[in-house]
Amino acid sequence: MNLRPPLLQEGDKIGIVSPSRMILPEQISQALTVFQEWGLEVVLSEQLYASEGYFAGTDEVRRAELQSFLDNPELKAVLCARGGYGMTRIIDGIDFSGVKKYPKWLVGFSDITAMHVALNNNNIESIHGVMPAQFGYEGVMESISSLKNILFEGRVDYSVPMSGGSRQGTANAEVIGGNLSLLADSLGTATEVQTKGKILLIEEIDEYLYKIDRMLTQLRRAGKFDELAGVIVGDFSGMKDTSIPFGKNIKDLIWSHFESYSYPLCFDFPAGHEPYNLAIPFGHSLSFIVNEDEVRLLG
């Protein structure tokens, strides 16, 4: 069983850090208001608004700030301000002994997938969910509420309409995954994603169809689909095609990589780069039910 951080209570301290792309103060102002309404004390990284080209500071600055927050015994959660790119540049330098000693929730998605995978490999639960940079977006309130529910209550009970092309079935297993590019990027590294017996979530944004196919092919060739318990296909937003059409739409493309298996699979689950981005506890065992009318995720 994986290590589950304690649930939050009013008065707890949480931290916000920028391990990837740079961020501006106005981009997280709404999140700070929300956390105050939740009764939380927010600790901002001293280097939160640092800038080194695209990144929120140098690799060493970002690594050191993230490490200090993971090691901080007073923090009950660490929220990554935004994604972008940069986590894989520092992930090999992260020591997880502190977060094992002082368990806390790590929250984020997109580029933060690299951290989720590393935490899962260290048997620590984390949360794939909305980040402070998105709190001001239109239509994001249900996503924020789902994050609060996991942080304070610890349970998941989602029901969404079943999308066409899904495969019915039931699985009870821990969930892992995230951004497809980051999952493919993990192969052959010290933090390679481990999928055996797990429910795999995949999502992506702004990619060419042939690149999606290439990443799925890479994961399939590495055996990452062979012993799954199920697949949750989240949002694949802003997909692009080449001048010579790939020949399949995104749903048919994804299905072609999973059609030979028998485990349950759903399409269009609200997780990924859209305002409606339901929080999911990674490393936690959930019931995944796909029937003719709905998809349930609970536990």
C-alpha positions in Angstrom: 0.0 0.0 0.0 1.3 3.4 -0.9 1.9 6.2 1.6 -1.1 8.5 1.8 -0.4 12.0 3.1 -2.7 13.3 5.9 -5.8 15.2 4.9 -5.8 19.0 5.2 -7.5 20.9 8.0 -8.2 24.6 8.4 -5.0 26.4 9.6 -2.6 24.0 7.8 0.3 25.4 5.8 0.7 24.7 2.1 3.4 25.7 -0.2 3.5 27.0 -3.8 6.6 26.4 -5.9 7.6 26.8 -9.5 9.6 23.7 -10.7 9.0 24.3 -14.4 8.0 27.3 -16.5 8.3 30.8 -15.2 5.2 32.4 -13.7 4.0 36.0 -12.9 2.4 37.1 -9.6 -0.9 38.0 -11.2 -1.3 34.4 -12.6 -1.7 33.0 -9.1 -3.6 35.8 -7.3 -7.0 34.1 -7.6 -5.5 30.9 -6.1 -4.2 32.8 -3.1 -7.7 34.1 -2.5 -9.2 30.7 -2.7 -6.7 29.1 -0.4 -7.4 31.9 2.1 -11.1 31.1 1.9 -10.2 27.5 2.6 -8.6 28.6 5.8 -5.1 27.6 4.7 -1.8 29.5 5.3 0.1 29.8 2.0 3.9 29.7 2.0 5.4 31.0 -1.3 8.8 29.8 -2.6 11.4 32.6 -2.2 12.2 31.9 -5.9 8.6 31.6 -7.1 8.9 34.4 -9.6 12.4 33.8 -10.6 13.2 33.8 -14.4 15.9 32.1 -16.4 14.7 32.3 -20.0 11.7 30.0 -20.3 12.2 28.6 -16.8 11.4 29.7 -13.3 15.1 30.1 -12.4 18.1 27.9 -13.1 17.8 24.1 -12.8 19.6 24.3 -9.4 17.4 27.0 -8.1 14.2 25.1 -9.1 15.5 21.8 -7.7 16.6 23.4 -4.4 13.3 25.2 -3.9 11.2 22.0 -4.6 13.5 20.0 -2.4 13.2 22.4 0.5 9.4 22.4 0.2 9.2 18.6 0.1 11.5 18.4 3.2 9.6 21.1 5.2 7.8 19.4 8.1 5.3 22.2 8.4 3.8 22.0 4.9 0.9 19.6 4.4 0.8 20.1 0.6 3.0 21.4 -2.1 1.3 22.8 -5.2 3.2 23.4 -8.4 2.3 26.8 -9.7 2.1 25.7 -13.3 3.5 23.2 -15.8 5.2 23.9 -19.0 8.6 22.3 -19.2 11.5 21.8 -16.8 10.7 19.0 -14.3 12.6 16.3 -16.1 15.7 18.5 -16.0 15.7 18.4 -12.2 13.9 15.1 -11.2 17.0 13.0 -10.9 18.3 15.3 -8.2 15.2 15.1 -6.0 15.6 13.2 -2.7 12.3 11.6 -1.5 13.4 10.7 2.0 12.0 14.0 3.4 8.6 13.6 1.9 8.5 10.1 3.3 9.4 11.4 6.7 6.9 14.3 6.5 4.2 13.2 4.1 2.5 15.9 2.1 0.4 16.1 -1.1 2.1 17.1 -4.3 -0.4 18.7 -6.7 -0.1 19.4 -10.4 -0.5 18.0 -13.9 1.1 18.4 -17.4 4.9 18.7 -16.9 4.4 17.7 -13.3 3.6 14.2 -14.6 7.4 13.5 -14.2 7.0 14.2 -10.4 3.9 12.0 -10.1 5.7 9.1 -11.7 8.7 9.5 -9.4 6.5 9.7 -6.4 4.6 6.6 -7.5 7.9 4.7 -7.9 8.6 5.7 -4.3 5.2 4.5 -3.1 3.8 7.9 -2.3 0.3 9.2 -3.3 0.0 12.5 -5.1 -2.8 14.5 -6.9 -3.2 15.0 -10.6 -5.2 18.2 -10.6 -5.6 21.9 -11.3 -2.7 24.2 -10.5 -2.7 27.8 -9.1 -2.1 29.3 -12.6 -5.5 28.0 -13.7 -7.6 29.1 -10.7 -8.7 32.3 -12.6 -9.8 30.5 -15.7 -13.5 30.5 -16.7 -15.2 27.3 -16.0 -12.7 25.9 -13.6 -14.7 26.0 -10.3 -15.7 22.3 -10.5 -12.0 21.4 -10.9 -11.1 23.5 -7.9 -13.9 21.9 -5.9 -12.7 18.4 -6.8 -9.2 19.3 -5.6 -10.5 20.6 -2.3 -12.5 17.5 -1.8 -9.5 15.2 -2.1 -7.3 17.4 0.0 -9.8 17.8 2.8 -12.1 14.7 2.5 -9.9 12.2 0.7 -12.6 10.5 -1.4 -13.4 10.4 -5.1 -16.8 9.8 -6.5 -17.1 10.8 -10.1 -19.8 10.0 -12.7 -19.4 11.2 -16.3 -21.3 10.2 -19.5 -19.8 7.3 -21.3 -18.2 8.4 -24.6 -18.6 6.4 -27.8 -15.8 3.9 -28.5 -15.2 3.2 -24.9 -14.8 -0.5 -23.7 -17.0 -1.6 -20.9 -15.6 -3.3 -17.8 -14.6 -2.9 -14.2 -11.2 -2.5 -12.6 -10.0 -1.9 -9.0 -6.5 -0.6 -9.0 -4.3 2.4 -8.3 -4.2 5.1 -10.9 -1.0 6.5 -12.5 -0.1 8.4 -15.6 -0.7 11.9 -16.8 0.7 13.7 -19.8 1.5 11.4 -22.6 4.8 13.2 -23.7 6.1 12.9 -20.2 5.2 9.2 -19.8 7.0 8.4 -23.1 9.9 10.6 -22.0 10.3 8.5 -18.8 11.2 5.3 -20.6 14.8 4.2 -20.0 15.3 6.6 -17.1 15.6 6.1 -13.4 12.0 7.3 -13.1 10.4 5.1 -15.7 6.7 4.8 -15.4 5.5 1.5 -13.9 2.2 0.4 -15.2 1.7 -3.3 -14.3 -1.7 -3.9 -12.6 -2.5 -0.1 -12.7 -5.1 2.1 -14.3 -3.3 4.4 -16.8 -4.5 8.0 -17.4 -3.2 9.7 -20.5 -3.8 13.2 -21.8 -2.1 15.6 -24.1 -2.3 19.1 -25.8 -1.1 20.7 -29.0 0.5 17.7 -30.7 0.5 16.3 -34.2 -1.4 13.1 -34.6 1.6 11.3 -35.9 3.5 12.3 -32.7 0.7 10.9 -30.6 1.0 7.7 -32.5 4.8 7.6 -32.1 4.5 8.1 -28.3 1.8 5.4 -27.9 3.9 3.1 -30.1 6.9 3.7 -27.9 5.0 2.9 -24.7 3.4 -0.2 -26.3 6.7 -1.5 -27.6 8.1 -1.1 -24.1 5.3 -3.3 -22.8 3.6 -0.6 -20.8 0.1 -1.6 -22.0 0.4 -5.3 -21.6 -0.6 -5.8 -18.0 -2.8 -2.7 -17.3 -6.0 -2.9 -15.3 -7.6 -0.2 -17.3 -7.1 3.0 -19.4 -8.6 6.5 -18.8 -8.2 8.6 -21.9 -8.5 12.3 -20.8 -8.5 15.4 -22.9 -6.4 15.4 -26.1 -6.8 19.2 -26.7 -5.7 21.0 -29.9 -4.6 18.0 -31.9 -3.1 18.9 -35.3 -2.6 17.1 -38.5 0.1 17.3 -41.2 -0.3 18.4 -44.8 -0.5 14.7 -45.7 -3.4 13.5 -43.3 -2.5 10.9 -40.8 -5.6 9.0 -41.7 -7.2 8.5 -38.3 -8.9 10.9 -35.9 -7.5 11.0 -32.3 -10.0 8.5 -30.9 -9.4 5.9 -33.6 -5.7 6.5 -33.3 -5.7 5.8 -29.6 -8.0 2.9 -29.9 -5.7 1.2 -32.4 -3.1 0.8 -29.7 -5.5 -0.8 -27.2 -8.0 -2.7 -29.2 -6.2 -6.0 -28.7 -6.6 -5.9 -24.9 -9.7 -6.6 -22.8 -9.4 -4.2 -19.9 -11.9 -1.3 -19.5 -11.1 1.9 -21.4 -13.0 5.2 -21.5 -12.6 8.2 -23.7 -13.2 11.9 -23.0 -12.7 11.7 -19.2 -12.5 15.3 -17.9 -8.8 15.3 -17.0 -6.1 17.3 -18.7 -5.6 20.7 -20.4 -9.2 21.9 -20.2 -11.0 24.0 -17.5 -13.0 20.9 -16.5 -10.1 18.9 -15.0 -11.2 16.6 -12.2 -8.6 15.9 -9.5 -7.4 12.3 -9.3 -5.3 10.8 -6.5 -2.4 9.0 -8.1 -1.1 5.9 -6.4 -4.5 5.3 -4.7 -6.7 2.3 -5.5 -9.9 3.4 -7.2 -12.9 1.5 -8.7 -13.1 2.2 -12.4 -16.4 1.3 -14.0 -17.3 1.7 -17.6 -20.8 0.7 -18.6 -23.2 1.6 -21.4 -24.3 4.9 -19.9 -21.6 6.3 -17.6 -18.0 6.1 -16.4 -17.6 5.9 -12.6 -14.4 6.5 -10.7 -14.7 6.2 -7.0 -12.8 5.2 -3.9 
